[in-house]
Amino acid sequence: MTENRPERGMPEFEAWLLAKAQKWSDELITTEIPEELADVGSGLIAGPRSWEDVPTVF
């Protein structure tokens, strides 16, 4: 484990994880959309446009 990360299962771990997730989500929400993607619209892009674009493994 890193020196900044508390041990899993401890109350300190839950607080650390929540703070880390909050920082990550704040960065996602406040990141500017690159100019080449500006025509896509607003919001976050989170996946393919079609299920046909999802690779399948058999």
CHARMM internal coordinates of N, CA and C (Angstrom, degrees):
IC EDIT
DIST 1 N 1 CA 1.4377
DIST 1 CA 1 C 1.5257
ANGL 1 N 1 CA 1 C 109.63
DIST 1 C 2 N 1.3134
ANGL 1 CA 1 C 2 N 116.08
DIHE 1 N 1 CA 1 C 2 N 150.05
DIST 2 N 2 CA 1.4587
ANGL 1 C 2 N 2 CA 119.13
DIHE 1 CA 1 C 2 N 2 CA 176.81
DIST 2 CA 2 C 1.5169
ANGL 2 N 2 CA 2 C 109.57
DIHE 1 C 2 N 2 CA 2 C -76.01
DIST 2 C 3 N 1.3169
ANGL 2 CA 2 C 3 N 116.54
DIHE 2 N 2 CA 2 C 3 N 160.42
DIST 3 N 3 CA 1.4632
ANGL 2 C 3 N 3 CA 119.43
DIHE 2 CA 2 C 3 N 3 CA -178.10
DIST 3 CA 3 C 1.5260
ANGL 3 N 3 CA 3 C 112.54
DIHE 2 C 3 N 3 CA 3 C -68.71
DIST 3 C 4 N 1.3353
ANGL 3 CA 3 C 4 N 119.33
DIHE 3 N 3 CA 3 C 4 N -19.95
DIST 4 N 4 CA 1.4632
ANGL 3 C 4 N 4 CA 122.55
DIHE 3 CA 3 C 4 N 4 CA -179.57
DIST 4 CA 4 C 1.5203
ANGL 4 N 4 CA 4 C 112.76
DIHE 3 C 4 N 4 CA 4 C -89.70
DIST 4 C 5 N 1.3299
ANGL 4 CA 4 C 5 N 117.08
DIHE 4 N 4 CA 4 C 5 N -13.75
DIST 5 N 5 CA 1.4612
ANGL 4 C 5 N 5 CA 120.45
DIHE 4 CA 4 C 5 N 5 CA -174.82
DIST 5 CA 5 C 1.5342
ANGL 5 N 5 CA 5 C 110.22
DIHE 4 C 5 N 5 CA 5 C -100.44
DIST 5 C 6 N 1.3373
ANGL 5 CA 5 C 6 N 117.21
DIHE 5 N 5 CA 5 C 6 N 119.76
DIST 6 N 6 CA 1.4682
ANGL 5 C 6 N 6 CA 119.93
DIHE 5 CA 5 C 6 N 6 CA 176.46
DIST 6 CA 6 C 1.5263
ANGL 6 N 6 CA 6 C 110.69
DIHE 5 C 6 N 6 CA 6 C -68.20
DIST 6 C 7 N 1.3079
ANGL 6 CA 6 C 7 N 116.23
DIHE 6 N 6 CA 6 C 7 N 163.80
DIST 7 N 7 CA 1.4501
ANGL 6 C 7 N 7 CA 121.50
DIHE 6 CA 6 C 7 N 7 CA -179.97
DIST 7 CA 7 C 1.5279
ANGL 7 N 7 CA 7 C 110.56
DIHE 6 C 7 N 7 CA 7 C -69.65
DIST 7 C 8 N 1.3243
ANGL 7 CA 7 C 8 N 116.43
DIHE 7 N 7 CA 7 C 8 N 137.25
DIST 8 N 8 CA 1.4591
ANGL 7 C 8 N 8 CA 122.24
DIHE 7 CA 7 C 8 N 8 CA 179.62
DIST 8 CA 8 C 1.5304
ANGL 8 N 8 CA 8 C 109.89
DIHE 7 C 8 N 8 CA 8 C -58.83
DIST 8 C 9 N 1.3244
ANGL 8 CA 8 C 9 N 115.90
DIHE 8 N 8 CA 8 C 9 N 140.38
DIST 9 N 9 CA 1.4496
ANGL 8 C 9 N 9 CA 121.66
DIHE 8 CA 8 C 9 N 9 CA 179.71
DIST 9 CA 9 C 1.5244
ANGL 9 N 9 CA 9 C 113.30
DIHE 8 C 9 N 9 CA 9 C 95.44
DIST 9 C 10 N 1.3141
ANGL 9 CA 9 C 10 N 116.79
DIHE 9 N 9 CA 9 C 10 N -13.05
DIST 10 N 10 CA 1.4611
ANGL 9 C 10 N 10 CA 121.40
DIHE 9 CA 9 C 10 N 10 CA 178.96
DIST 10 CA 10 C 1.5291
ANGL 10 N 10 CA 10 C 109.12
DIHE 9 C 10 N 10 CA 10 C -89.76
DIST 10 C 11 N 1.3447
ANGL 10 CA 10 C 11 N 117.97
DIHE 10 N 10 CA 10 C 11 N 150.39
DIST 11 N 11 CA 1.4658
ANGL 10 C 11 N 11 CA 120.43
DIHE 10 CA 10 C 11 N 11 CA 178.23
DIST 11 CA 11 C 1.5379
ANGL 11 N 11 CA 11 C 112.22
DIHE 10 C 11 N 11 CA 11 C -58.01
DIST 11 C 12 N 1.3209
ANGL 11 CA 11 C 12 N 116.59
DIHE 11 N 11 CA 11 C 12 N -32.89
DIST 12 N 12 CA 1.4623
ANGL 11 C 12 N 12 CA 120.41
DIHE 11 CA 11 C 12 N 12 CA 178.82
DIST 12 CA 12 C 1.5288
ANGL 12 N 12 CA 12 C 111.22
DIHE 11 C 12 N 12 CA 12 C -64.77
DIST 12 C 13 N 1.3381
ANGL 12 CA 12 C 13 N 116.09
DIHE 12 N 12 CA 12 C 13 N -31.84
DIST 13 N 13 CA 1.4643
ANGL 12 C 13 N 13 CA 120.27
DIHE 12 CA 12 C 13 N 13 CA 178.28
DIST 13 CA 13 C 1.5178
ANGL 13 N 13 CA 13 C 110.29
DIHE 12 C 13 N 13 CA 13 C -65.30
DIST 13 C 14 N 1.3250
ANGL 13 CA 13 C 14 N 117.24
DIHE 13 N 13 CA 13 C 14 N -43.82
DIST 14 N 14 CA 1.4647
ANGL 13 C 14 N 14 CA 120.97
DIHE 13 CA 13 C 14 N 14 CA 179.26
DIST 14 CA 14 C 1.5239
ANGL 14 N 14 CA 14 C 110.99
DIHE 13 C 14 N 14 CA 14 C -59.98
DIST 14 C 15 N 1.3271
ANGL 14 CA 14 C 15 N 117.25
DIHE 14 N 14 CA 14 C 15 N -43.62
DIST 15 N 15 CA 1.4693
ANGL 14 C 15 N 15 CA 121.05
DIHE 14 CA 14 C 15 N 15 CA 179.03
DIST 15 CA 15 C 1.5195
ANGL 15 N 15 CA 15 C 110.57
DIHE 14 C 15 N 15 CA 15 C -65.88
DIST 15 C 16 N 1.3347
ANGL 15 CA 15 C 16 N 116.94
DIHE 15 N 15 CA 15 C 16 N -41.35
DIST 16 N 16 CA 1.4691
ANGL 15 C 16 N 16 CA 121.90
DIHE 15 CA 15 C 16 N 16 CA 179.36
DIST 16 CA 16 C 1.5337
ANGL 16 N 16 CA 16 C 110.27
DIHE 15 C 16 N 16 CA 16 C -63.42
DIST 16 C 17 N 1.3347
ANGL 16 CA 16 C 17 N 116.18
DIHE 16 N 16 CA 16 C 17 N -44.27
DIST 17 N 17 CA 1.4593
ANGL 16 C 17 N 17 CA 120.86
DIHE 16 CA 16 C 17 N 17 CA -178.91
DIST 17 CA 17 C 1.5202
ANGL 17 N 17 CA 17 C 111.45
DIHE 16 C 17 N 17 CA 17 C -65.41
DIST 17 C 18 N 1.3193
ANGL 17 CA 17 C 18 N 117.22
DIHE 17 N 17 CA 17 C 18 N -41.78
DIST 18 N 18 CA 1.4661
ANGL 17 C 18 N 18 CA 121.39
DIHE 17 CA 17 C 18 N 18 CA 178.47
DIST 18 CA 18 C 1.5279
ANGL 18 N 18 CA 18 C 110.34
DIHE 17 C 18 N 18 CA 18 C -62.41
DIST 18 C 19 N 1.3351
ANGL 18 CA 18 C 19 N 117.48
DIHE 18 N 18 CA 18 C 19 N -43.91
DIST 19 N 19 CA 1.4649
ANGL 18 C 19 N 19 CA 120.82
DIHE 18 CA 18 C 19 N 19 CA 179.44
DIST 19 CA 19 C 1.5253
ANGL 19 N 19 CA 19 C 110.63
DIHE 18 C 19 N 19 CA 19 C -64.01
DIST 19 C 20 N 1.3323
ANGL 19 CA 19 C 20 N 117.11
DIHE 19 N 19 CA 19 C 20 N -40.30
DIST 20 N 20 CA 1.4660
ANGL 19 C 20 N 20 CA 121.30
DIHE 19 CA 19 C 20 N 20 CA 179.08
DIST 20 CA 20 C 1.5356
ANGL 20 N 20 CA 20 C 110.91
DIHE 19 C 20 N 20 CA 20 C -65.27
DIST 20 C 21 N 1.3278
ANGL 20 CA 20 C 21 N 116.70
DIHE 20 N 20 CA 20 C 21 N -42.78
DIST 21 N 21 CA 1.4700
ANGL 20 C 21 N 21 CA 120.74
DIHE 20 CA 20 C 21 N 21 CA 178.98
DIST 21 CA 21 C 1.5240
ANGL 21 N 21 CA 21 C 111.06
DIHE 20 C 21 N 21 CA 21 C -66.46
DIST 21 C 22 N 1.3339
ANGL 21 CA 21 C 22 N 116.78
DIHE 21 N 21 CA 21 C 22 N -38.11
DIST 22 N 22 CA 1.4650
ANGL 21 C 22 N 22 CA 120.37
DIHE 21 CA 21 C 22 N 22 CA 178.99
DIST 22 CA 22 C 1.5295
ANGL 22 N 22 CA 22 C 110.59
DIHE 21 C 22 N 22 CA 22 C -64.17
DIST 22 C 23 N 1.3316
ANGL 22 CA 22 C 23 N 116.84
DIHE 22 N 22 CA 22 C 23 N -43.37
DIST 23 N 23 CA 1.4617
ANGL 22 C 23 N 23 CA 120.83
DIHE 22 CA 22 C 23 N 23 CA 179.05
DIST 23 CA 23 C 1.5338
ANGL 23 N 23 CA 23 C 110.28
DIHE 22 C 23 N 23 CA 23 C -62.35
DIST 23 C 24 N 1.3352
ANGL 23 CA 23 C 24 N 116.23
DIHE 23 N 23 CA 23 C 24 N -44.08
DIST 24 N 24 CA 1.4556
ANGL 23 C 24 N 24 CA 120.82
DIHE 23 CA 23 C 24 N 24 CA -179.10
DIST 24 CA 24 C 1.5276
ANGL 24 N 24 CA 24 C 110.83
DIHE 23 C 24 N 24 CA 24 C -63.90
DIST 24 C 25 N 1.3379
ANGL 24 CA 24 C 25 N 117.24
DIHE 24 N 24 CA 24 C 25 N -43.87
DIST 25 N 25 CA 1.4670
ANGL 24 C 25 N 25 CA 119.25
DIHE 24 CA 24 C 25 N 25 CA -179.27
DIST 25 CA 25 C 1.5224
ANGL 25 N 25 CA 25 C 111.26
DIHE 24 C 25 N 25 CA 25 C -68.11
DIST 25 C 26 N 1.3362
ANGL 25 CA 25 C 26 N 117.56
DIHE 25 N 25 CA 25 C 26 N -36.78
DIST 26 N 26 CA 1.4626
ANGL 25 C 26 N 26 CA 120.25
DIHE 25 CA 25 C 26 N 26 CA 176.49
DIST 26 CA 26 C 1.5286
ANGL 26 N 26 CA 26 C 110.89
DIHE 25 C 26 N 26 CA 26 C -60.93
DIST 26 C 27 N 1.3325
ANGL 26 CA 26 C 27 N 116.68
DIHE 26 N 26 CA 26 C 27 N -40.57
DIST 27 N 27 CA 1.4664
ANGL 26 C 27 N 27 CA 120.69
DIHE 26 CA 26 C 27 N 27 CA 178.40
DIST 27 CA 27 C 1.5264
ANGL 27 N 27 CA 27 C 110.98
DIHE 26 C 27 N 27 CA 27 C -65.32
DIST 27 C 28 N 1.3322
ANGL 27 CA 27 C 28 N 117.17
DIHE 27 N 27 CA 27 C 28 N -41.19
DIST 28 N 28 CA 1.4671
ANGL 27 C 28 N 28 CA 120.24
DIHE 27 CA 27 C 28 N 28 CA 179.30
DIST 28 CA 28 C 1.5237
ANGL 28 N 28 CA 28 C 111.77
DIHE 27 C 28 N 28 CA 28 C -63.35
DIST 28 C 29 N 1.3150
ANGL 28 CA 28 C 29 N 116.17
DIHE 28 N 28 CA 28 C 29 N -42.96
DIST 29 N 29 CA 1.4587
ANGL 28 C 29 N 29 CA 120.88
DIHE 28 CA 28 C 29 N 29 CA -175.26
DIST 29 CA 29 C 1.5285
ANGL 29 N 29 CA 29 C 111.87
DIHE 28 C 29 N 29 CA 29 C -71.99
DIST 29 C 30 N 1.3323
ANGL 29 CA 29 C 30 N 117.57
DIHE 29 N 29 CA 29 C 30 N -32.73
DIST 30 N 30 CA 1.4663
ANGL 29 C 30 N 30 CA 120.29
DIHE 29 CA 29 C 30 N 30 CA -175.07
DIST 30 CA 30 C 1.5233
ANGL 30 N 30 CA 30 C 113.79
DIHE 29 C 30 N 30 CA 30 C -96.54
DIST 30 C 31 N 1.3272
ANGL 30 CA 30 C 31 N 118.44
DIHE 30 N 30 CA 30 C 31 N -1.90
DIST 31 N 31 CA 1.4578
ANGL 30 C 31 N 31 CA 121.23
DIHE 30 CA 30 C 31 N 31 CA 179.87
DIST 31 CA 31 C 1.5227
ANGL 31 N 31 CA 31 C 110.27
DIHE 30 C 31 N 31 CA 31 C -70.44
DIST 31 C 32 N 1.3184
ANGL 31 CA 31 C 32 N 116.15
DIHE 31 N 31 CA 31 C 32 N 132.84
DIST 32 N 32 CA 1.4644
ANGL 31 C 32 N 32 CA 120.84
DIHE 31 CA 31 C 32 N 32 CA 178.33
DIST 32 CA 32 C 1.5259
ANGL 32 N 32 CA 32 C 109.95
DIHE 31 C 32 N 32 CA 32 C -72.54
DIST 32 C 33 N 1.3136
ANGL 32 CA 32 C 33 N 116.29
DIHE 32 N 32 CA 32 C 33 N 143.50
DIST 33 N 33 CA 1.4566
ANGL 32 C 33 N 33 CA 121.89
DIHE 32 CA 32 C 33 N 33 CA 176.74
DIST 33 CA 33 C 1.5241
ANGL 33 N 33 CA 33 C 107.95
DIHE 32 C 33 N 33 CA 33 C -76.88
DIST 33 C 34 N 1.3441
ANGL 33 CA 33 C 34 N 117.99
DIHE 33 N 33 CA 33 C 34 N 128.33
DIST 34 N 34 CA 1.4616
ANGL 33 C 34 N 34 CA 119.89
DIHE 33 CA 33 C 34 N 34 CA 177.98
DIST 34 CA 34 C 1.5308
ANGL 34 N 34 CA 34 C 111.40
DIHE 33 C 34 N 34 CA 34 C -59.10
DIST 34 C 35 N 1.3217
ANGL 34 CA 34 C 35 N 116.60
DIHE 34 N 34 CA 34 C 35 N 148.67
DIST 35 N 35 CA 1.4590
ANGL 34 C 35 N 35 CA 121.85
DIHE 34 CA 34 C 35 N 35 CA -176.50
DIST 35 CA 35 C 1.5268
ANGL 35 N 35 CA 35 C 112.34
DIHE 34 C 35 N 35 CA 35 C -55.87
DIST 35 C 36 N 1.3367
ANGL 35 CA 35 C 36 N 117.13
DIHE 35 N 35 CA 35 C 36 N -36.73
DIST 36 N 36 CA 1.4728
ANGL 35 C 36 N 36 CA 119.32
DIHE 35 CA 35 C 36 N 36 CA -177.74
DIST 36 CA 36 C 1.5351
ANGL 36 N 36 CA 36 C 112.26
DIHE 35 C 36 N 36 CA 36 C -70.66
DIST 36 C 37 N 1.3312
ANGL 36 CA 36 C 37 N 117.59
DIHE 36 N 36 CA 36 C 37 N -12.77
DIST 37 N 37 CA 1.4577
ANGL 36 C 37 N 37 CA 120.74
DIHE 36 CA 36 C 37 N 37 CA 176.73
DIST 37 CA 37 C 1.5224
ANGL 37 N 37 CA 37 C 112.88
DIHE 36 C 37 N 37 CA 37 C -108.15
DIST 37 C 38 N 1.3188
ANGL 37 CA 37 C 38 N 117.03
DIHE 37 N 37 CA 37 C 38 N 3.98
DIST 38 N 38 CA 1.4620
ANGL 37 C 38 N 38 CA 121.34
DIHE 37 CA 37 C 38 N 38 CA -174.93
DIST 38 CA 38 C 1.5313
ANGL 38 N 38 CA 38 C 112.34
DIHE 37 C 38 N 38 CA 38 C -61.22
DIST 38 C 39 N 1.3187
ANGL 38 CA 38 C 39 N 118.12
DIHE 38 N 38 CA 38 C 39 N -29.62
DIST 39 N 39 CA 1.4659
ANGL 38 C 39 N 39 CA 120.22
DIHE 38 CA 38 C 39 N 39 CA -178.60
DIST 39 CA 39 C 1.5243
ANGL 39 N 39 CA 39 C 112.92
DIHE 38 C 39 N 39 CA 39 C -77.60
DIST 39 C 40 N 1.3148
ANGL 39 CA 39 C 40 N 117.71
DIHE 39 N 39 CA 39 C 40 N -6.69
DIST 40 N 40 CA 1.4611
ANGL 39 C 40 N 40 CA 121.61
DIHE 39 CA 39 C 40 N 40 CA 179.97
DIST 40 CA 40 C 1.5194
ANGL 40 N 40 CA 40 C 110.48
DIHE 39 C 40 N 40 CA 40 C -70.16
DIST 40 C 41 N 1.3133
ANGL 40 CA 40 C 41 N 117.54
DIHE 40 N 40 CA 40 C 41 N -30.08
DIST 41 N 41 CA 1.4618
ANGL 40 C 41 N 41 CA 121.71
DIHE 40 CA 40 C 41 N 41 CA -178.66
DIST 41 CA 41 C 1.5148
ANGL 41 N 41 CA 41 C 109.44
DIHE 40 C 41 N 41 CA 41 C 118.63
DIST 41 C 42 N 1.2997
ANGL 41 CA 41 C 42 N 116.34
DIHE 41 N 41 CA 41 C 42 N -167.77
DIST 42 N 42 CA 1.4563
ANGL 41 C 42 N 42 CA 119.08
DIHE 41 CA 41 C 42 N 42 CA -178.98
DIST 42 CA 42 C 1.5178
ANGL 42 N 42 CA 42 C 110.29
DIHE 41 C 42 N 42 CA 42 C -101.01
DIST 42 C 43 N 1.3235
ANGL 42 CA 42 C 43 N 116.17
DIHE 42 N 42 CA 42 C 43 N 164.16
DIST 43 N 43 CA 1.4500
ANGL 42 C 43 N 43 CA 121.88
DIHE 42 CA 42 C 43 N 43 CA 179.46
DIST 43 CA 43 C 1.5148
ANGL 43 N 43 CA 43 C 111.58
DIHE 42 C 43 N 43 CA 43 C 103.89
DIST 43 C 44 N 1.2997
ANGL 43 CA 43 C 44 N 115.08
DIHE 43 N 43 CA 43 C 44 N -177.47
DIST 44 N 44 CA 1.4558
ANGL 43 C 44 N 44 CA 121.33
DIHE 43 CA 43 C 44 N 44 CA -178.72
DIST 44 CA 44 C 1.5195
ANGL 44 N 44 CA 44 C 110.02
DIHE 43 C 44 N 44 CA 44 C -97.26
DIST 44 C 45 N 1.3097
ANGL 44 CA 44 C 45 N 115.88
DIHE 44 N 44 CA 44 C 45 N 143.08
DIST 45 N 45 CA 1.4535
ANGL 44 C 45 N 45 CA 121.44
DIHE 44 CA 44 C 45 N 45 CA 175.14
DIST 45 CA 45 C 1.5259
ANGL 45 N 45 CA 45 C 106.36
DIHE 44 C 45 N 45 CA 45 C -93.70
DIST 45 C 46 N 1.3264
ANGL 45 CA 45 C 46 N 116.84
DIHE 45 N 45 CA 45 C 46 N 123.82
DIST 46 N 46 CA 1.4592
ANGL 45 C 46 N 46 CA 118.73
DIHE 45 CA 45 C 46 N 46 CA -172.75
DIST 46 CA 46 C 1.5167
ANGL 46 N 46 CA 46 C 114.42
DIHE 45 C 46 N 46 CA 46 C -128.48
DIST 46 C 47 N 1.3074
ANGL 46 CA 46 C 47 N 118.61
DIHE 46 N 46 CA 46 C 47 N 13.36
DIST 47 N 47 CA 1.4464
ANGL 46 C 47 N 47 CA 117.99
DIHE 46 CA 46 C 47 N 47 CA 179.94
DIST 47 CA 47 C 1.5138
ANGL 47 N 47 CA 47 C 111.63
DIHE 46 C 47 N 47 CA 47 C 169.29
DIST 47 C 48 N 1.3231
ANGL 47 CA 47 C 48 N 116.79
DIHE 47 N 47 CA 47 C 48 N -178.97
DIST 48 N 48 CA 1.4612
ANGL 47 C 48 N 48 CA 120.74
DIHE 47 CA 47 C 48 N 48 CA -179.41
DIST 48 CA 48 C 1.5253
ANGL 48 N 48 CA 48 C 111.22
DIHE 47 C 48 N 48 CA 48 C -69.15
DIST 48 C 49 N 1.3127
ANGL 48 CA 48 C 49 N 115.46
DIHE 48 N 48 CA 48 C 49 N 157.71
DIST 49 N 49 CA 1.4657
ANGL 48 C 49 N 49 CA 120.09
DIHE 48 CA 48 C 49 N 49 CA 178.63
DIST 49 CA 49 C 1.5160
ANGL 49 N 49 CA 49 C 112.31
DIHE 48 C 49 N 49 CA 49 C -73.69
DIST 49 C 50 N 1.3218
ANGL 49 CA 49 C 50 N 116.84
DIHE 49 N 49 CA 49 C 50 N -24.80
DIST 50 N 50 CA 1.4513
ANGL 49 C 50 N 50 CA 121.05
DIHE 49 CA 49 C 50 N 50 CA -176.24
DIST 50 CA 50 C 1.5133
ANGL 50 N 50 CA 50 C 110.18
DIHE 49 C 50 N 50 CA 50 C -138.19
DIST 50 C 51 N 1.3498
ANGL 50 CA 50 C 51 N 116.67
DIHE 50 N 50 CA 50 C 51 N 148.50
DIST 51 N 51 CA 1.4571
ANGL 50 C 51 N 51 CA 120.29
DIHE 50 CA 50 C 51 N 51 CA 175.55
DIST 51 CA 51 C 1.5179
ANGL 51 N 51 CA 51 C 110.74
DIHE 50 C 51 N 51 CA 51 C -63.01
DIST 51 C 52 N 1.3112
ANGL 51 CA 51 C 52 N 118.35
DIHE 51 N 51 CA 51 C 52 N -24.97
DIST 52 N 52 CA 1.4586
ANGL 51 C 52 N 52 CA 121.51
DIHE 51 CA 51 C 52 N 52 CA 179.40
DIST 52 CA 52 C 1.5357
ANGL 52 N 52 CA 52 C 111.37
DIHE 51 C 52 N 52 CA 52 C -64.49
DIST 52 C 53 N 1.3446
ANGL 52 CA 52 C 53 N 116.38
DIHE 52 N 52 CA 52 C 53 N -20.92
DIST 53 N 53 CA 1.4531
ANGL 52 C 53 N 53 CA 120.57
DIHE 52 CA 52 C 53 N 53 CA 179.68
DIST 53 CA 53 C 1.5310
ANGL 53 N 53 CA 53 C 113.08
DIHE 52 C 53 N 53 CA 53 C -85.17
DIST 53 C 54 N 1.3290
ANGL 53 CA 53 C 54 N 116.97
DIHE 53 N 53 CA 53 C 54 N -6.48
DIST 54 N 54 CA 1.4621
ANGL 53 C 54 N 54 CA 120.92
DIHE 53 CA 53 C 54 N 54 CA -179.98
DIST 54 CA 54 C 1.5136
ANGL 54 N 54 CA 54 C 108.87
DIHE 53 C 54 N 54 CA 54 C -83.94
DIST 54 C 55 N 1.3316
ANGL 54 CA 54 C 55 N 117.11
DIHE 54 N 54 CA 54 C 55 N 122.55
DIST 55 N 55 CA 1.4694
ANGL 54 C 55 N 55 CA 118.37
DIHE 54 CA 54 C 55 N 55 CA 179.58
DIST 55 CA 55 C 1.5371
ANGL 55 N 55 CA 55 C 111.04
DIHE 54 C 55 N 55 CA 55 C -67.84
DIST 55 C 56 N 1.3001
ANGL 55 CA 55 C 56 N 115.91
DIHE 55 N 55 CA 55 C 56 N 142.41
DIST 56 N 56 CA 1.4674
ANGL 55 C 56 N 56 CA 120.50
DIHE 55 CA 55 C 56 N 56 CA 177.64
DIST 56 CA 56 C 1.5191
ANGL 56 N 56 CA 56 C 108.98
DIHE 55 C 56 N 56 CA 56 C -116.33
DIST 56 C 57 N 1.3093
ANGL 56 CA 56 C 57 N 114.78
DIHE 56 N 56 CA 56 C 57 N 146.80
DIST 57 N 57 CA 1.4708
ANGL 56 C 57 N 57 CA 120.95
DIHE 56 CA 56 C 57 N 57 CA 179.13
DIST 57 CA 57 C 1.5234
ANGL 57 N 57 CA 57 C 107.38
DIHE 56 C 57 N 57 CA 57 C -124.19
DIST 57 C 58 N 1.3084
ANGL 57 CA 57 C 58 N 115.85
DIHE 57 N 57 CA 57 C 58 N 125.14
DIST 58 N 58 CA 1.4605
ANGL 57 C 58 N 58 CA 120.66
DIHE 57 CA 57 C 58 N 58 CA 178.78
DIST 58 CA 58 C 1.4880
ANGL 58 N 58 CA 58 C 110.57
DIHE 57 C 58 N 58 CA 58 C -116.17
END
COOR INIT
IC SEED 1 N 1 CA 1 C
IC BUILD
